[in-house]
Amino acid sequence: MAGPTLRQLQFLVAIEETAHFRRAAERVGVTQPSLSAQIQNLEDTLGVALVERGRGGVRLTQVGREVVLRARRILDDVQSLVDFAGTARDGVVGTIRLGAKATLGPYLLPHVVGALHAAHPDLRIYIREDAPRLLEQDLARGEHDVILTQLPVTGADYTTARLFREPLLLALPADHPLLDKEVLRPRDLAGEQVLSLSPAYHLHDQITAICQQTGAQLARDYEGTSLDALRQMVGMGMGITFLPALYVRSEIEGRGAEVVVRRLSGAPIARSVGLVWRTRAGRTGANLQIAQVIRDVVRARWPELVVES
C-alpha cells in the first residue's frame, strides 16, 4: 500500500497552522478543492480522521495533532536531506579521504587544515601520506578521493587542479667549495655527487634530469627514503641534493649551519603541485573549493611559491 506523500503532509501542516482550508490552500499554492481532496486521500491512506470540518472552520482531531507532530519531523528531515545534498553538490560537507605525498604534506597541510575547517566547518578530511606512485595507485582503486601530489599525473579519468609551483633549492654541506662562489650556475654542478630519493618519488625523476643537464653524477649507491634522510646525508658530506622550498622553510632555515641552501642562477627549478581526483567520483565542487583554500593559504604564507590556477 502506498504511504502518505510529502505534499499531503505539507497540506496537513498548513491546515494546522491556519485552521482554515482556504488560507491553507493559498499558503501551499493549490486550490481549496485540491487541498480538501488530498487531505481526504491522506485520511483514507492512514485509515483515521485527521480533521474536523464545521461551519466555524477546521481543526485537527487528537490523532491529527499527533500526525502533524510526526509530519513536521519528517518534513524537517527531508529539508535537511535536501540542504545536505545541495551543499554536498557545492562541495563543503562530508568526509574526504586525502592522500598526500610524504615530501609535501607535513610541510603544507598543517597550515591548510585549519583554514579548511574555518571555511567549511562541515568538511572532514582524513589524510594519509605516501609516495606519489602509491598515491596514484590508491586513487585509481578508490582508496583516496583526492590526492595532493606533484604534477603531472596522467590518465583520461582524472581531473587536475593546479595549485602552485614550488622552487627546488640546492642543498650543500656547510664546508662545500661551491659556497665560495657568489653566483652558482648550473654548469658548476658538473661532476658533483647528487643524492636523491627512490624512484617511487617524482623528485627522483626531476633530480635525474637535472644531473643529465648539468653534468652532475646521480649517486647510485644511496637512495633516500625521506627528505630528512637526504638532509642528514648532505650534512655528513655524502653529496649535494635539491630540496623543496617548503621543506627548507620548515626544517633547515634557522636550524644551524650543517646544510646550506642556495639557488641556481638561470631558469628557476621548481615542481608543480596540484590536486588530482577521479572525474566520475562526483566531488569536483568539493575539490575545487579545497584547491582554492590551499591557493589562498600559499599566497598569504609563502610568497616565494608561484600560485597557479
Backbone as CSV, one residue per row, in Angstrom:
resi,resn,N_x,N_y,N_z,CA_x,CA_y,CA_z,C_x,C_y,C_z
1,MET,0.852,-1.194,0.000,0.000,0.000,0.000,0.886,1.242,0.000
2,ALA,0.548,2.188,-0.838,1.302,3.433,-0.893,1.073,4.234,0.378
3,GLY,2.121,4.878,0.866,2.010,5.688,2.069,1.701,7.130,1.741
4,PRO,1.650,7.976,2.760,1.386,9.399,2.552,2.489,10.034,1.717
5,THR,2.139,11.030,0.943,3.146,11.773,0.194,3.618,12.968,1.018
6,LEU,4.784,13.463,0.685,5.291,14.645,1.379,4.366,15.833,1.165
7,ARG,3.807,15.919,-0.016,2.897,17.029,-0.305,1.671,16.969,0.598
8,GLN,1.135,15.776,0.812,-0.017,15.636,1.707,0.336,16.049,3.130
9,LEU,1.519,15.692,3.574,1.943,16.094,4.918,2.083,17.611,5.008
10,GLN,2.590,18.237,3.942,2.673,19.696,3.916,1.287,20.323,4.006
11,PHE,0.305,19.732,3.305,-1.067,20.239,3.350,-1.618,20.161,4.766
12,LEU,-1.386,19.035,5.429,-1.917,18.857,6.777,-1.293,19.859,7.747
13,VAL,0.013,20.077,7.636,0.676,21.056,8.498,0.123,22.452,8.232
14,ALA,-0.136,22.784,6.975,-0.691,24.097,6.642,-2.068,24.282,7.258
15,ILE,-2.868,23.224,7.262,-4.194,23.307,7.892,-4.051,23.542,9.389
16,GLU,-3.122,22.837,10.016,-2.936,23.010,11.466,-2.502,24.434,11.782
17,GLU,-1.680,25.030,10.916,-1.149,26.360,11.184,-2.143,27.470,10.885
18,THR,-3.072,27.239,9.936,-4.021,28.290,9.550,-5.425,28.069,10.092
19,ALA,-5.727,26.814,10.447,-7.072,26.450,10.910,-8.136,26.848,9.895
20,HIS,-7.781,26.794,8.612,-8.715,27.237,7.582,-8.301,26.608,6.250
21,PHE,-9.266,25.977,5.555,-8.949,25.311,4.299,-8.487,26.298,3.225
22,ARG,-9.191,27.421,3.101,-8.840,28.345,2.028,-7.463,28.950,2.250
23,ARG,-7.209,29.407,3.490,-5.897,30.002,3.765,-4.776,28.965,3.649
24,ALA,-5.078,27.736,4.048,-4.075,26.676,3.906,-3.771,26.425,2.434
25,ALA,-4.844,26.427,1.603,-4.652,26.206,0.171,-3.817,27.322,-0.445
26,GLU,-4.067,28.564,-0.029,-3.294,29.689,-0.541,-1.824,29.576,-0.138
27,ARG,-1.588,29.117,1.083,-0.215,29.019,1.575,0.605,28.022,0.763
28,VAL,-0.016,26.887,0.427,0.739,25.842,-0.277,0.589,25.940,-1.790
29,GLY,-0.204,26.922,-2.269,-0.268,27.176,-3.693,-1.133,26.228,-4.495
30,VAL,-2.242,25.758,-3.917,-3.181,24.907,-4.646,-4.581,25.455,-4.434
31,THR,-5.534,24.918,-5.182,-6.920,25.319,-4.973,-7.471,24.634,-3.729
32,GLN,-8.516,25.231,-3.168,-9.119,24.635,-1.973,-9.678,23.236,-2.246
33,PRO,-10.384,23.009,-3.376,-10.871,21.648,-3.638,-9.735,20.623,-3.738
34,SER,-8.624,21.040,-4.342,-7.495,20.120,-4.462,-6.926,19.770,-3.095
35,LEU,-6.804,20.773,-2.235,-6.286,20.506,-0.887,-7.231,19.598,-0.123
36,SER,-8.530,19.871,-0.207,-9.511,19.038,0.502,-9.445,17.595,0.027
37,ALA,-9.296,17.424,-1.296,-9.233,16.069,-1.838,-7.980,15.344,-1.352
38,GLN,-6.875,16.048,-1.270,-5.631,15.426,-0.819,-5.687,15.061,0.662
39,ILE,-6.321,15.896,1.456,-6.473,15.566,2.880,-7.367,14.342,3.035
40,GLN,-8.417,14.266,2.215,-9.288,13.089,2.257,-8.503,11.834,1.858
41,ASN,-7.681,11.963,0.838,-6.849,10.823,0.433,-5.891,10.405,1.542
42,LEU,-5.343,11.396,2.252,-4.437,11.095,3.360,-5.174,10.351,4.466
43,GLU,-6.372,10.794,4.774,-7.165,10.106,5.799,-7.486,8.680,5.366
44,ASP,-7.813,8.518,4.094,-8.112,7.171,3.595,-6.872,6.276,3.669
45,THR,-5.733,6.855,3.345,-4.489,6.071,3.378,-4.160,5.616,4.792
46,LEU,-4.322,6.531,5.757,-3.986,6.206,7.145,-5.112,5.473,7.866
47,GLY,-6.313,5.605,7.342,-7.450,4.928,7.958,-7.953,5.594,9.215
48,VAL,-7.678,6.886,9.368,-8.138,7.632,10.550,-8.594,9.016,10.119
49,ALA,-9.458,9.639,10.932,-9.880,11.012,10.689,-8.819,11.955,11.247
50,LEU,-8.441,12.913,10.443,-7.391,13.843,10.853,-7.913,15.239,11.145
51,VAL,-9.008,15.628,10.482,-9.549,16.973,10.666,-11.040,16.899,10.948
52,GLU,-11.493,17.894,11.704,-12.924,18.068,11.948,-13.373,19.270,11.143
53,ARG,-14.372,19.052,10.286,-14.850,20.104,9.420,-16.161,20.633,9.974
54,GLY,-16.305,21.970,10.001,-17.543,22.558,10.501,-17.693,23.980,10.025
55,ARG,-18.848,24.581,10.381,-19.115,25.948,9.941,-18.084,26.922,10.507
56,GLY,-17.585,26.642,11.679,-16.639,27.564,12.314,-15.218,27.417,11.832
57,GLY,-15.008,26.577,10.838,-13.647,26.390,10.340,-13.251,24.935,10.431
58,VAL,-11.972,24.694,10.578,-11.458,23.336,10.618,-10.445,23.225,11.751
59,ARG,-10.460,22.075,12.399,-9.455,21.819,13.422,-9.063,20.352,13.364
60,LEU,-7.912,20.062,13.906,-7.404,18.702,13.860,-8.004,17.855,14.973
61,THR,-8.178,16.585,14.655,-8.561,15.631,15.693,-7.337,15.353,16.567
62,GLN,-7.554,14.608,17.643,-6.433,14.258,18.502,-5.377,13.483,17.715
63,VAL,-5.852,12.512,16.903,-4.912,11.768,16.062,-4.251,12.704,15.059
64,GLY,-5.030,13.638,14.523,-4.484,14.585,13.557,-3.349,15.408,14.145
65,ARG,-3.503,15.828,15.426,-2.440,16.603,16.062,-1.161,15.777,16.219
66,GLU,-1.331,14.503,16.565,-0.157,13.633,16.696,0.512,13.405,15.342
67,VAL,-0.331,13.252,14.312,0.230,13.053,12.974,1.004,14.291,12.530
68,VAL,0.492,15.483,12.855,1.187,16.713,12.479,2.560,16.803,13.142
69,LEU,2.646,16.402,14.405,3.948,16.417,15.084,4.966,15.566,14.327
70,ARG,4.510,14.371,13.931,5.400,13.477,13.193,5.670,13.994,11.780
71,ALA,4.635,14.605,11.181,4.799,15.143,9.829,5.847,16.252,9.810
72,ARG,5.844,17.084,10.852,6.843,18.158,10.909,8.260,17.592,10.980
73,ARG,8.430,16.550,11.791,9.759,15.946,11.901,10.198,15.361,10.558
74,ILE,9.239,14.705,9.875,9.559,14.124,8.568,9.940,15.216,7.576
75,LEU,9.157,16.282,7.550,9.436,17.366,6.609,10.756,18.057,6.934
76,ASP,11.051,18.200,8.229,12.337,18.790,8.619,13.496,17.908,8.169
77,ASP,13.328,16.594,8.343,14.386,15.667,7.924,14.596,15.710,6.416
78,VAL,13.479,15.786,5.688,13.587,15.845,4.231,14.280,17.137,3.801
79,GLN,13.922,18.249,4.441,14.570,19.515,4.098,16.055,19.471,4.427
80,SER,16.368,18.836,5.563,17.775,18.678,5.929,18.524,17.859,4.881
81,LEU,17.847,16.815,4.377,18.453,15.991,3.331,18.686,16.805,2.065
82,VAL,17.700,17.608,1.705,17.828,18.450,0.513,18.968,19.450,0.691
83,ASP,19.028,20.062,1.891,20.095,21.024,2.160,21.460,20.357,2.094
84,PHE,21.541,19.143,2.679,22.813,18.411,2.666,23.243,18.099,1.238
85,ALA,22.282,17.614,0.447,22.619,17.252,-0.931,23.068,18.478,-1.717
86,GLY,22.378,19.599,-1.501,22.761,20.815,-2.198,24.139,21.293,-1.790
87,THR,24.428,21.194,-0.489,25.741,21.594,0.000,26.811,20.648,-0.496
88,ALA,26.495,19.345,-0.482,27.461,18.358,-0.977,27.741,18.576,-2.454
89,ARG,26.712,18.970,-3.188,26.911,19.249,-4.610,27.886,20.408,-4.783
90,ASP,27.798,21.377,-3.878,28.710,22.511,-3.929,30.043,22.192,-3.266
91,GLY,30.110,21.051,-2.550,31.376,20.532,-2.103,31.898,20.999,-0.778
92,VAL,31.072,21.146,0.249,31.587,21.665,1.515,31.218,20.798,2.705
93,VAL,30.751,19.588,2.504,30.378,18.730,3.624,30.904,17.320,3.400
94,GLY,30.794,16.523,4.461,31.166,15.121,4.359,32.644,14.901,4.640
95,THR,33.073,13.669,4.466,34.465,13.280,4.706,35.176,13.050,3.381
96,ILE,36.310,13.671,3.224,37.136,13.493,2.037,38.423,12.788,2.444
97,ARG,38.734,11.713,1.752,39.972,10.964,2.007,41.068,11.547,1.109
98,LEU,41.982,12.256,1.737,43.032,12.968,1.012,44.356,12.229,1.148
99,GLY,44.916,11.826,0.026,46.255,11.258,0.020,47.263,12.350,-0.287
100,ALA,48.329,12.422,0.503,49.327,13.476,0.318,50.712,12.870,0.203
101,LYS,51.502,13.390,-0.713,52.862,12.874,-0.856,53.671,13.244,0.381
102,ALA,54.500,12.321,0.819,55.215,12.469,2.086,56.234,13.596,2.058
103,THR,56.673,14.027,0.875,57.630,15.124,0.788,56.946,16.485,0.740
104,LEU,55.629,16.497,0.891,54.869,17.742,0.785,53.893,17.930,1.938
105,GLY,53.096,16.889,2.221,52.032,17.002,3.201,52.445,17.558,4.546
106,PRO,53.519,17.063,5.185,53.866,17.530,6.531,54.228,19.008,6.599
107,TYR,54.626,19.599,5.496,55.107,20.971,5.497,54.064,21.955,4.969
108,LEU,53.005,21.427,4.376,51.929,22.267,3.842,50.636,22.116,4.624
109,LEU,50.201,20.882,4.832,48.858,20.642,5.359,48.618,21.179,6.765
110,PRO,49.593,21.199,7.678,49.301,21.786,8.993,48.818,23.228,8.912
111,HIS,49.233,23.945,7.885,48.808,25.334,7.715,47.497,25.438,6.939
112,VAL,47.119,24.358,6.269,45.932,24.374,5.413,44.697,23.853,6.131
113,VAL,44.866,22.839,6.980,43.711,22.171,7.587,42.865,23.149,8.389
114,GLY,43.507,24.012,9.176,42.746,24.985,9.957,41.941,25.921,9.080
115,ALA,42.539,26.348,7.974,41.828,27.235,7.049,40.652,26.525,6.399
116,LEU,40.812,25.239,6.082,39.711,24.469,5.504,38.566,24.324,6.491
117,HIS,38.882,24.026,7.743,37.829,23.883,8.752,37.112,25.211,8.993
118,ALA,37.864,26.304,8.945,37.237,27.612,9.135,36.311,27.953,7.977
119,ALA,36.733,27.623,6.761,35.923,27.937,5.579,34.748,26.987,5.418
120,HIS,34.945,25.722,5.783,33.916,24.697,5.579,33.821,23.820,6.831
121,PRO,33.132,24.288,7.867,33.118,23.560,9.146,32.500,22.175,9.076
122,ASP,31.702,21.884,8.055,31.092,20.557,7.931,31.939,19.606,7.090
123,LEU,33.110,20.051,6.694,34.005,19.214,5.900,34.999,18.517,6.815
124,ARG,35.104,17.202,6.661,36.071,16.423,7.432,37.094,15.828,6.462
125,ILE,38.355,15.894,6.846,39.417,15.414,5.963,40.216,14.331,6.666
126,TYR,40.288,13.175,6.034,41.117,12.072,6.504,42.359,12.047,5.626
127,ILE,43.533,12.213,6.241,44.777,12.375,5.488,45.665,11.148,5.663
128,ARG,46.204,10.673,4.549,47.195,9.599,4.587,48.345,9.953,3.661
129,GLU,49.567,9.851,4.177,50.750,10.195,3.401,51.369,8.951,2.781
130,ASP,51.943,9.132,1.599,52.599,8.012,0.930,53.441,8.555,-0.220
131,ALA,54.164,7.661,-0.869,54.925,8.028,-2.058,53.970,8.285,-3.221
132,PRO,54.337,9.182,-4.139,53.427,9.555,-5.230,52.917,8.383,-6.053
133,ARG,53.781,7.445,-6.408,53.336,6.327,-7.244,52.263,5.522,-6.524
134,LEU,52.446,5.330,-5.212,51.454,4.580,-4.441,50.163,5.374,-4.297
135,LEU,50.283,6.688,-4.144,49.085,7.528,-4.079,48.257,7.381,-5.351
136,GLU,48.923,7.381,-6.484,48.211,7.270,-7.756,47.527,5.913,-7.888
137,GLN,48.197,4.867,-7.443,47.586,3.540,-7.483,46.350,3.483,-6.586
138,ASP,46.472,4.046,-5.383,45.347,4.012,-4.447,44.201,4.898,-4.919
139,LEU,44.518,5.989,-5.597,43.467,6.836,-6.166,42.689,6.057,-7.209
140,ALA,43.383,5.346,-8.060,42.723,4.555,-9.105,41.844,3.469,-8.508
141,ARG,42.251,2.916,-7.365,41.473,1.856,-6.713,40.331,2.404,-5.866
142,GLY,40.241,3.717,-5.741,39.168,4.304,-4.952,39.466,4.422,-3.482
143,GLU,40.734,4.235,-3.072,41.081,4.337,-1.662,41.294,5.781,-1.225
144,HIS,41.513,6.674,-2.184,41.576,8.111,-1.925,40.505,8.793,-2.770
145,ASP,39.920,9.862,-2.225,39.008,10.684,-3.012,39.784,11.693,-3.854
146,VAL,40.901,12.147,-3.316,41.719,13.145,-3.995,43.138,13.002,-3.462
147,ILE,44.120,13.312,-4.300,45.500,13.269,-3.832,46.170,14.619,-4.066
148,LEU,47.048,14.969,-3.149,47.874,16.169,-3.229,49.267,15.710,-3.611
149,THR,49.689,16.042,-4.829,50.909,15.426,-5.333,51.589,16.315,-6.362
150,GLN,52.751,15.859,-6.789,53.478,16.549,-7.843,52.868,16.199,-9.192
151,LEU,52.749,17.189,-10.033,52.184,17.003,-11.363,53.306,16.814,-12.382
152,PRO,52.992,16.200,-13.527,51.654,15.761,-13.940,51.327,14.350,-13.476
153,VAL,50.021,14.093,-13.356,49.502,12.737,-13.170,48.649,12.451,-14.396
154,THR,49.008,11.455,-15.149,48.332,11.198,-16.419,47.190,10.215,-16.244
155,GLY,46.198,10.349,-17.112,45.058,9.444,-17.096,43.815,10.157,-17.568
156,ALA,43.084,9.535,-18.463,41.896,10.166,-19.034,40.785,10.323,-18.010
157,ASP,40.802,9.517,-16.951,39.717,9.536,-15.973,39.979,10.494,-14.824
158,TYR,41.038,11.305,-14.902,41.408,12.184,-13.800,41.145,13.647,-14.143
159,THR,40.818,14.409,-13.108,40.737,15.861,-13.210,41.811,16.444,-12.300
160,THR,42.468,17.497,-12.767,43.568,18.106,-12.021,43.274,19.570,-11.741
161,ALA,43.569,19.998,-10.516,43.525,21.416,-10.157,44.944,21.838,-9.782
162,ARG,45.544,22.669,-10.601,46.895,23.141,-10.298,46.856,24.090,-9.099
163,LEU,47.845,23.966,-8.223,47.880,24.777,-7.010,49.017,25.795,-7.032
164,PHE,50.251,25.311,-7.138,51.400,26.221,-7.092,52.643,25.524,-7.635
165,ARG,53.642,26.344,-7.944,54.967,25.840,-8.299,55.900,26.116,-7.126
166,GLU,56.582,25.059,-6.686,57.450,25.146,-5.511,58.909,25.052,-5.949
167,PRO,59.721,26.065,-5.649,61.131,26.018,-6.044,61.870,24.846,-5.395
168,LEU,62.819,24.284,-6.132,63.755,23.305,-5.585,65.083,24.019,-5.358
169,LEU,65.587,23.946,-4.133,66.794,24.665,-3.750,67.961,23.700,-3.612
170,LEU,69.120,24.153,-4.025,70.324,23.337,-3.932,70.796,23.302,-2.483
171,ALA,70.969,22.101,-1.945,71.426,21.927,-0.566,72.844,21.368,-0.575
172,LEU,73.740,22.044,0.150,75.147,21.650,0.172,75.648,21.576,1.610
173,PRO,76.698,20.777,1.858,77.340,20.812,3.177,77.905,22.208,3.431
174,ALA,77.937,22.607,4.679,78.347,23.972,5.014,79.775,24.284,4.585
175,ASP,80.618,23.255,4.418,82.013,23.491,4.025,82.273,23.192,2.553
176,HIS,81.229,23.147,1.748,81.405,22.782,0.335,82.083,23.923,-0.428
177,PRO,83.051,23.607,-1.295,83.767,24.648,-2.049,82.866,25.512,-2.927
178,LEU,81.754,24.976,-3.393,80.871,25.771,-4.256,80.298,26.985,-3.536
179,LEU,80.272,26.944,-2.211,79.722,28.070,-1.463,80.629,29.292,-1.524
180,ASP,81.861,29.125,-2.015,82.749,30.277,-2.183,82.341,31.127,-3.380
181,LYS,81.526,30.586,-4.259,81.089,31.332,-5.440,79.942,32.267,-5.074
182,GLU,79.989,33.481,-5.592,78.903,34.423,-5.344,77.638,34.000,-6.079
183,VAL,77.819,33.473,-7.276,76.684,33.022,-8.085,76.933,31.574,-8.479
184,LEU,75.948,30.727,-8.217,76.045,29.319,-8.600,75.310,29.111,-9.918
185,ARG,76.033,28.611,-10.906,75.450,28.346,-12.217,75.269,26.846,-12.401
186,PRO,74.335,26.449,-13.250,74.127,25.014,-13.470,75.411,24.276,-13.842
187,ARG,76.274,24.904,-14.624,77.498,24.214,-15.045,78.449,23.955,-13.881
188,ASP,78.262,24.677,-12.775,79.116,24.467,-11.606,78.875,23.115,-10.955
189,LEU,77.764,22.472,-11.299,77.434,21.182,-10.687,78.114,20.015,-11.392
190,ALA,78.786,20.266,-12.489,79.418,19.181,-13.254,80.348,18.369,-12.360
191,GLY,80.146,17.055,-12.365,80.980,16.153,-11.588,80.568,15.982,-10.141
192,GLU,79.625,16.772,-9.654,79.188,16.667,-8.261,78.327,15.418,-8.055
193,GLN,78.437,14.816,-6.873,77.593,13.693,-6.495,76.266,14.235,-5.950
194,VAL,75.178,13.871,-6.595,73.857,14.382,-6.214,73.021,13.248,-5.635
195,LEU,72.542,13.451,-4.425,71.707,12.463,-3.740,70.253,12.649,-4.137
196,SER,69.492,11.561,-4.104,68.085,11.635,-4.500,67.250,10.664,-3.685
197,LEU,65.955,10.857,-3.756,65.018,9.889,-3.198,64.914,8.691,-4.137
198,SER,64.169,7.690,-3.707,63.982,6.495,-4.529,63.102,6.818,-5.738
199,PRO,63.097,5.949,-6.746,62.265,6.183,-7.940,60.769,6.224,-7.659
200,ALA,60.343,5.879,-6.449,58.921,5.974,-6.119,58.457,7.421,-6.047
201,TYR,59.400,8.353,-6.023,59.083,9.777,-5.900,59.381,10.497,-7.215
202,HIS,58.494,11.421,-7.575,58.720,12.227,-8.774,60.008,13.038,-8.656
203,LEU,60.378,13.392,-7.425,61.591,14.171,-7.225,62.816,13.440,-7.773
204,HIS,62.795,12.117,-7.722,63.900,11.328,-8.281,64.043,11.608,-9.776
205,ASP,62.927,11.599,-10.493,62.969,11.862,-11.937,63.494,13.266,-12.215
206,GLN,63.058,14.217,-11.384,63.453,15.601,-11.608,64.951,15.798,-11.344
207,ILE,65.448,15.198,-10.270,66.876,15.312,-9.959,67.710,14.588,-11.012
208,THR,67.229,13.453,-11.486,67.931,12.737,-12.556,68.063,13.613,-13.797
209,ALA,66.990,14.308,-14.156,67.023,15.196,-15.324,68.004,16.346,-15.111
210,ILE,68.051,16.890,-13.891,68.989,17.976,-13.595,70.429,17.491,-13.762
211,CYS,70.697,16.288,-13.280,72.047,15.725,-13.416,72.432,15.582,-14.885
212,GLN,71.501,15.128,-15.690,71.782,14.953,-17.113,72.048,16.293,-17.794
213,GLN,71.360,17.330,-17.357,71.506,18.644,-17.978,72.774,19.368,-17.535
214,THR,73.230,19.090,-16.321,74.353,19.852,-15.758,75.674,19.091,-15.750
215,GLY,75.624,17.795,-16.012,76.841,17.001,-15.932,77.142,16.505,-14.541
216,ALA,76.210,16.676,-13.608,76.382,16.131,-12.261,76.172,14.622,-12.298
217,GLN,76.611,13.951,-11.241,76.511,12.499,-11.163,75.453,12.101,-10.129
218,LEU,74.451,11.355,-10.566,73.446,10.862,-9.631,74.061,9.747,-8.791
219,ALA,73.977,9.877,-7.473,74.543,8.870,-6.572,73.709,7.598,-6.652
220,ARG,74.270,6.549,-7.224,73.529,5.302,-7.422,73.584,4.400,-6.196
221,ASP,74.549,4.653,-5.304,74.720,3.758,-4.162,73.874,4.160,-2.964
222,TYR,73.101,5.251,-3.102,72.232,5.662,-1.992,70.976,6.307,-2.547
223,GLU,69.828,5.842,-2.084,68.538,6.449,-2.423,67.794,6.710,-1.127
224,GLY,67.514,7.972,-0.860,66.856,8.338,0.384,65.401,7.901,0.418
225,THR,64.914,7.695,1.625,63.502,7.363,1.811,62.707,8.545,2.339
226,SER,63.396,9.651,2.631,62.716,10.845,3.134,63.599,12.055,2.884
227,LEU,63.000,13.236,2.947,63.780,14.462,2.806,64.721,14.639,3.987
228,ASP,64.287,14.215,5.170,65.168,14.288,6.339,66.436,13.470,6.119
229,ALA,66.276,12.284,5.538,67.441,11.436,5.275,68.392,12.113,4.298
230,LEU,67.853,12.738,3.252,68.706,13.456,2.306,69.453,14.585,2.997
231,ARG,68.749,15.348,3.823,69.398,16.465,4.524,70.541,15.968,5.409
232,GLN,70.299,14.884,6.120,71.333,14.351,7.003,72.545,13.870,6.212
233,MET,72.302,13.225,5.075,73.416,12.745,4.253,74.223,13.916,3.687
234,VAL,73.534,14.976,3.292,74.239,16.168,2.822,75.072,16.749,3.954
235,GLY,74.490,16.839,5.143,75.217,17.375,6.287,76.461,16.578,6.629
236,MET,76.451,15.284,6.305,77.604,14.416,6.563,78.633,14.480,5.437
237,GLY,78.353,15.285,4.413,79.299,15.428,3.318,79.237,14.334,2.278
238,MET,78.118,13.612,2.212,77.994,12.500,1.269,77.643,12.960,-0.142
239,GLY,77.274,14.218,-0.295,76.903,14.730,-1.598,76.061,15.982,-1.446
240,ILE,75.477,16.415,-2.548,74.558,17.551,-2.543,73.207,17.051,-3.034
241,THR,72.190,17.883,-2.906,70.867,17.466,-3.382,70.007,18.693,-3.633
242,PHE,68.790,18.452,-4.069,67.805,19.515,-4.249,66.637,19.247,-3.307
243,LEU,66.241,20.272,-2.559,65.170,20.129,-1.579,64.058,21.135,-1.871
244,PRO,62.794,20.738,-1.691,61.667,21.648,-1.932,61.663,22.805,-0.940
245,ALA,61.201,23.955,-1.401,61.245,25.178,-0.600,60.459,25.059,0.700
246,LEU,59.298,24.392,0.676,58.512,24.263,1.901,59.269,23.464,2.952
247,TYR,59.965,22.435,2.529,60.774,21.653,3.460,61.902,22.514,4.021
248,VAL,62.549,23.284,3.168,63.642,24.148,3.610,63.149,25.145,4.646
249,ARG,62.005,25.764,4.387,61.449,26.728,5.337,61.152,26.075,6.675
250,SER,60.675,24.847,6.647,60.252,24.164,7.869,61.410,23.552,8.643
251,GLU,62.372,22.959,7.938,63.352,22.103,8.606,64.801,22.585,8.550
252,ILE,65.114,23.588,7.748,66.513,23.998,7.612,66.741,25.437,8.051
253,GLU,65.920,26.357,7.587,66.141,27.764,7.903,66.114,27.987,9.411
254,GLY,67.148,28.644,9.918,67.216,28.957,11.341,67.522,27.782,12.240
255,ARG,68.058,26.682,11.681,68.310,25.489,12.491,69.776,25.051,12.435
256,GLY,70.684,25.959,12.408,72.087,25.566,12.376,72.660,25.648,10.979
257,ALA,73.942,25.279,10.858,74.646,25.530,9.608,75.256,24.279,8.993
258,GLU,74.772,23.087,9.340,75.328,21.876,8.732,75.012,21.807,7.244
259,VAL,73.844,22.322,6.881,73.408,22.320,5.479,73.064,23.753,5.082
260,VAL,73.548,24.154,3.924,73.277,25.490,3.405,72.534,25.345,2.081
261,VAL,71.526,26.170,1.876,70.757,26.100,0.627,71.040,27.333,-0.218
262,ARG,71.118,27.110,-1.517,71.351,28.198,-2.462,70.468,27.981,-3.684
263,ARG,70.218,29.062,-4.397,69.506,28.976,-5.668,70.518,28.951,-6.811
264,LEU,70.190,28.175,-7.820,70.988,28.208,-9.037,70.543,29.381,-9.895
265,SER,71.480,30.008,-10.570,71.113,31.079,-11.488,70.429,30.485,-12.716
266,GLY,69.791,31.345,-13.462,69.096,30.879,-14.661,67.637,30.587,-14.380
267,ALA,67.051,29.791,-15.243,65.627,29.462,-15.109,65.379,28.751,-13.783
268,PRO,64.367,29.175,-13.030,64.086,28.547,-11.739,63.778,27.056,-11.888
269,ILE,64.292,26.269,-10.956,63.964,24.847,-10.895,62.835,24.690,-9.889
270,ALA,61.745,24.099,-10.309,60.578,24.010,-9.428,59.783,22.754,-9.749
271,ARG,58.940,22.375,-8.811,58.000,21.284,-9.060,56.589,21.850,-9.009
272,SER,55.729,21.330,-9.853,54.334,21.756,-9.912,53.497,20.840,-9.026
273,VAL,52.691,21.448,-8.171,51.891,20.706,-7.193,50.411,20.946,-7.469
274,GLY,49.615,19.897,-7.328,48.181,20.051,-7.556,47.368,18.978,-6.868
275,LEU,46.058,19.113,-6.978,45.113,18.095,-6.526,44.651,17.295,-7.736
276,VAL,44.526,15.990,-7.553,44.081,15.106,-8.638,42.998,14.196,-8.095
277,TRP,41.922,14.018,-8.872,40.841,13.135,-8.441,40.209,12.451,-9.643
278,ARG,39.451,11.400,-9.349,38.729,10.695,-10.409,37.546,11.548,-10.854
279,THR,37.461,11.800,-12.132,36.431,12.695,-12.654,35.030,12.194,-12.331
280,ARG,34.831,10.886,-12.381,33.495,10.330,-12.183,33.091,10.220,-10.721
281,ALA,33.971,10.601,-9.802,33.665,10.445,-8.378,32.607,11.430,-7.899
282,GLY,32.362,12.490,-8.664,31.279,13.399,-8.315,31.603,14.395,-7.225
283,ARG,32.902,14.658,-6.952,33.253,15.601,-5.899,34.069,16.759,-6.453
284,THR,33.820,17.090,-7.692,34.588,18.173,-8.296,34.382,19.480,-7.547
285,GLY,33.143,19.772,-7.142,32.882,21.007,-6.405,33.684,21.086,-5.124
286,ALA,33.711,19.989,-4.366,34.467,19.952,-3.111,35.943,20.169,-3.371
287,ASN,36.469,19.452,-4.344,37.902,19.513,-4.589,38.342,20.877,-5.108
288,LEU,37.506,21.515,-5.907,37.848,22.848,-6.392,37.856,23.856,-5.254
289,GLN,36.942,23.691,-4.300,36.937,24.605,-3.162,38.136,24.366,-2.255
290,ILE,38.491,23.100,-2.063,39.698,22.794,-1.301,40.915,23.409,-1.990
291,ALA,40.972,23.262,-3.301,42.095,23.812,-4.059,42.216,25.318,-3.853
292,GLN,41.090,26.013,-3.852,41.146,27.464,-3.702,41.619,27.864,-2.315
293,VAL,41.191,27.130,-1.288,41.666,27.422,0.067,43.180,27.231,0.142
294,ILE,43.677,26.147,-0.454,45.124,25.908,-0.448,45.855,27.047,-1.153
295,ARG,45.344,27.472,-2.300,45.988,28.582,-3.015,46.031,29.837,-2.145
296,ASP,44.919,30.120,-1.466,44.859,31.320,-0.630,45.875,31.255,0.501
297,VAL,46.008,30.083,1.129,46.978,29.923,2.215,48.396,30.097,1.685
298,VAL,48.689,29.465,0.560,50.031,29.552,-0.023,50.363,30.992,-0.395
299,ARG,49.415,31.667,-1.006,49.645,33.049,-1.442,49.960,33.952,-0.248
300,ALA,49.261,33.727,0.865,49.446,34.576,2.038,50.703,34.225,2.834
301,ARG,51.099,32.959,2.821,52.156,32.494,3.726,53.520,32.349,3.050
302,TRP,53.535,31.959,1.785,54.810,31.670,1.113,54.896,32.442,-0.202
303,PRO,55.309,33.679,-0.161,55.356,34.484,-1.390,56.336,33.953,-2.425
304,GLU,57.309,33.112,-2.005,58.264,32.579,-2.972,57.665,31.486,-3.848
305,LEU,56.483,30.968,-3.464,55.798,29.974,-4.284,54.918,30.685,-5.311
306,VAL,54.848,30.141,-6.496,54.050,30.741,-7.572,52.698,30.042,-7.620
307,VAL,51.649,30.745,-7.237,50.307,30.169,-7.224,49.805,30.023,-8.652
308,GLU,49.217,28.850,-8.937,48.669,28.573,-10.260,47.165,28.368,-10.155
309,SER,46.490,28.434,-11.277,45.039,28.205,-11.279,44.638,27.538,-12.588
